[in-house]
Amino acid sequence: MKRRLVLTTLPALALAATAGCGFEPLYGRVGDVSIADDLAGIRIMPIANRAGQILRNHLIDGLQPRGEPERAAYRLAIDLVEPLPQDLGISRTAAVVRYSYTAFATCRLFDAAGTEIWRGRATSSTSYEVSSSQFATLAGQGAARERVMEEIAIDVKAQLASLFRARRAAQR
């Protein structure tokens, strides 16, 4: 009986404690517009090279689940730097057995008039193993690139959502 009381009381107390803390979900509604609506109004400009294509596809999936906007309120431009993989692990025979893969994105958001309203940076890093099979090594490298681009896209989305949240809060 006491255990049931504790199990039902603790969640209620936790909910009551956060009710007055001012917490608001990042992607929730502010007035009659949601942050997701703002994000969906961004046109994502093409990004150079294959890694840029992967990043752009992740951004489209994350920002525009209903498809690209017909009339975009904003334009997002990204410069992506993809340095050469770095030796991360060396075997006793001096052969590289693991590489580190990193990418850096510099992002700029423009309004419909072409004025830059935000500049941000995102970076991510991972590693992949070198195998005796060239195919396995290339597959590992491709998977590492995919992971890094997905993480950068998630970071950019969160930064943009924070920007729109702050702008909405300032308008209140």
N, C-alpha and C positions, 0 to 999 in steps of 0.2 A: 504494500500500500504506500509506504513512504517512498519507495523507489519510483512508483508511478507519479507521485506528486512532484518529486524532484525532476523527473524527465519531462513533465508538462510545464513546470514552473520555470525552469532554466531558459528554454527558448523564448518564453514570453518576456522574461526579464531582459534578455539580450536584445530583443526587438524594441522594448520600451527604452532601453539605454541609448540605442542608436536613433531613436525617433527625434530627439531634440538636438542632435549633434550637427545638423545642417548637411548631412550626407545627401547627395543627389546622384543618381546614376549618370554616368558620362554620356550615354547614348539615349537618355530619356528625353521627354518632351519639355520644352521651355515655352510656356504659353501654348499657342496653337501650332507651333512648328517644332519638329524634332531635329536633333543634330544629324540624324541619319539623312533627313531631307537636304540639309546643307551639304553634306558629303556627297550625296547623289548628284548635286548640281555642279560638280567639278569635272571639267574636261581634262583628261590626262594626256599630255602631249607625248608623241613617240620618243623613246629613249634609245640612244645608239647601242648597237651590238646585241649579241644574243642574250647576255645577262640583262640588258635593258628591256628586251622583249619579255623575258620571264618576270622581271619586276613589274612592268606595266600590266601584265596579265593578272598578277596577284593584286595589284592596286584596283584594277577594274572589278575583280571579284569581290574585294573588300568594301569598296566605296559605292559601287553601282550594281547592286544585285538585280535590279530591274532593267539593266542596259544603260548605254551611254545616253546622256541627256540631249534632247533636241536643241535646246537653247541653254547653254551653260552659263551660269552666273560667275564661274571662276575658271581659271586655267592653271594647271599644275605642271611646272617644268622641272625636270630632274636631270642633273649631271651625275653620272655614275662613274666612279673610279674603281677599277678592278686590278689591283697590283698582282704581279706574278705570285703564284703560291710559294710559300717559304718552307724550307726544310724544318721539320719539327722533330722528327725522330731519325736517328742514325744507328744502324746496326754495328756490331763489332767489326764487320768487314768494310765499314765506311760506306755502306749503301743506304740510301734514303728509304725509310720504311713508312714514314708518315709526313704528310704535308699540311700546312695551315693555309686556309683560304679565307680571305677577308675582302669586304667591299665597303665603299664609302659613298653615300648619296648626299648631294647638296640639293635641297628642294626650295623652290620659289613658287608662291601662290600669287596670282594676279587676279584682280577683279575684272569685271566686264569692260571697264574703261582702259585696262592695260596697266594699272598702277599696282606695283608690288605691295602686297599687304602682309606678307609673312615670308620669312626665310628660316629654314631649319636644316638640320643635319641628322642623318641616321647612319649607323654602321652596324655590322654584324660580322662574326667570325666563327669558323668551325674548322674541323680537320677531317682528313680522309686518309685511308690506308693505301699504301702502295703494295700491289700484289704481284706475284710472278706472272699473272695473266694480265696482259695489256688491256683486254676488254674489261676485266674487273676493276682495274685502276681507273679507266675512263668512266666507268659507271659510277664509281665512288666519287670522282671529281664532279660529275654531273649532279649527283645527289647532294653534294656539299654546296654547289652553286644554287641549286633549287632551295635548300634550307635557308641559306643566307638571304636570298632575294625575298623569300616569304617573311622572314623576320624583319627585314627592312620595311617591307610593305605594312606589316602590323604596326611597327613603330611610327611610320609616317601617318597612318590612319589615326593613331592615338594622339599624335601631336596636332593634327588638323582638328580632331574632335575637341581637344582642349582649347584650341584657338576659337572655334565657333561657340563653345560653351562660355568662354570669357567674354566674347563679343555680345552674346545674348544677355549675360548677366549685367554688363555695362549699360545695356539699353533699358534695363528695368528701372 
